[in-house]
Amino acid sequence: MSLIILSTLLSILMAYLFWGQSIMLGYRATAPFLAIIFYFYLLKVKPPLHMIEKFIWCFAFIYIILWIYGVNKAPEIVFGDPDDYIGDARGIYRLTIPGKCILVLAFFLALNKYGITRKKVFLFLFAGLFIIIVLQVVRQIIFCTLLIGIYYLLKNNKRVWLYTFIIAVSLIALGDNIKISEESVIGNLLSLTESQIEYQQHGEEDIRIKEYVFFFTDFSKNFFTDLFGNGVPHSESKLGYFYYYTVQERYHYYLSDVGYAQMFVVTGALGLILYLYLFGKILMQKVPSHIIFAKLFIIYQIFANIAASWYTHDIICICICIYVLSIYSERKKEKRIIPGKI
């Protein structure tokens, strides 16, 4: 985590040296990335696990209340930047309220609690949270959350294998007899997905593949920016002009579409390797059952950042999960693990 911060700060200097973006503009553009400092605040304060859980429940509840209010007021814009406004083309108004990640983290926490206790309250809780996640109409979040959730349930409950098999066979058998209204949220998402698949089958290369190729091969200026990054573009600098007015307007390529390419563009090969090492280390880490939710969220990040750059928006939740996992690792080494506590 320290090296990632250093790599991010170094990218500000690279933007200044090779793009002429001032240090102040670089800092202003990079400030959201530096929220990773929250991890070190947690290490200093060392909140117990039950406080972390309360934090997650509290902010998930606040987000849901604000989201319900925002949807109720739509198309009037209550939260977010008007320029980022997204209408109801997917069956429901898609709000750009920051903090969607807390829904996913709360979902995995509820799933984890259900897996340990088998209490119905957590079953209804994670089911309700998943419905809210679906109503966010962001396919990467929906699919990644669903797949990881199913994996966890299948791994920890043999009966789920039977239920999954029955549902899969039923869906295959019924097939065309299942009709979903195209005006519904699910219908709109399925229709959009089908149209994109047909688009690719007609010989058109997926836009995200084009974006990955461009950002990995054509964006950086030289060997040093390939290695240490170009920094975060600010709209008032030469780097920002190149990204916003050339890359976005001419090619319609967006760093927000490709998380790992953004890691490379901003912090170079060094930063990308650090992020991959961090994710890989957590993926291989063995953790006790009561904190598996933290690992599930990082696994979610591994997949979600393929076709989006959620790591830039979900930093606080990432810090929380890494804090929980790192504290466990330290106490395991010290052989002072107390079941159910950290």
C-alpha positions, 0 to 999 in steps of 0.5 A, a space after each residue: 500500500 505504501 508503494 502504491 501511494 509512492 507510485 501515485 505521487 511519482 506519477 504527478 512528477 511524471 506528468 510535470 516532466 513529460 507533459 508540462 502539467 503543473 504539480 498543483 494541477 497534478 495534485 488536484 487531479 490525483 487527490 481522489 486516488 490518494 484516498 488510499 491514505 485511509 488505510 493507514 488511518 485505520 492502521 493507526 486507529 485500529 477499529 475492531 471488527 464489530 465497528 467496521 461492520 457497523 460502519 458498513 451497515 450504516 453507510 449502506 443504509 444511508 446510500 439506499 435512503 439517498 438513492 430512493 430519494 434521488 429516484 423518487 425525484 428523477 428526472 430532477 437531479 438531486 445528487 451528482 454532476 449534471 453532466 454525468 446524468 443518465 436517464 431511464 433508458 435501462 428501465 429505471 433512472 440510473 443515478 450517479 451517486 458516489 459510493 455504490 461500492 458500499 452496497 457490494 461490500 454490505 452484500 458480501 458481509 450479509 452473505 458472509 454472516 448468513 454462511 456462518 449463522 444460517 440466520 434468515 435475517 441475513 438471507 433476506 438482507 443479502 437478497 434485498 441488497 442484491 435487488 438494490 444492486 440490480 436496480 443500479 443497472 450497472 452490468 459489471 457490478 451485477 454480474 460480478 456480484 452475482 457470480 462471486 456470491 453464487 461461488 461462495 454459496 456453492 462452496 459453503 452449502 452443498 444444498 445450493 448445488 442442488 438448487 442451482 442445478 434445478 434452476 439451471 435445468 428449469 431455465 433450459 427446459 422452459 427456454 423461449 417460454 420465459 418472457 421478460 418485458 423489454 420495458 422492465 429493468 431486467 429486460 432492458 439490460 438483457 436487450 442491451 447485452 444481446 445487441 452488443 453481442 450481435 454487434 461483435 458477431 458482425 465483425 466489430 471489435 469490442 470497444 474495450 479491446 480497442 481501448 486496452 490496445 490504445 492505452 497500452 501501446 499509443 498513449 504514453 510518450 516514452 519509456 519513462 512514462 511507460 514505466 512510471 506513468 503519465 499521471 492523472 489528466 487535468 482538463 486545464 493542462 496539455 495532458 488533459 487536453 490530449 486525453 479529453 479533446 483528442 482521445 475521448 472526442 476523436 476516438 471515444 476511448 475512456 480510461 473509466 472503461 478499462 481499469 487495468 489500462 488506467 492503472 498503466 496509464 496513470 502509474 505505469 508498469 510499476 503501478 500496474 504490477 503493484 496493484 496486480 501483486 496486491 490483488 494476487 496476494 489477497 487472492 492467495 491468502 487464507 482467511 478465517 470464515 468470519 472475515 471472508 467478506 473482505 476477500 470476496 470484495 477484493 475478488 470482486 475488484 479483480 473482475 470488476 476492473 476489467 471492464 471499468 475502473 471501479 478501483 478509483 471509486 471504491 478506494 475507501 471500501 478497498 482500504 477497509 477490506 485490506 485493513 481487515 485482511 492485513 490485521 488478520 495476517 499480522 495476528 496469525 503470524 503472532 499466533 494470537 488469533 481469537 475466533 470471531 475477533 480481530 
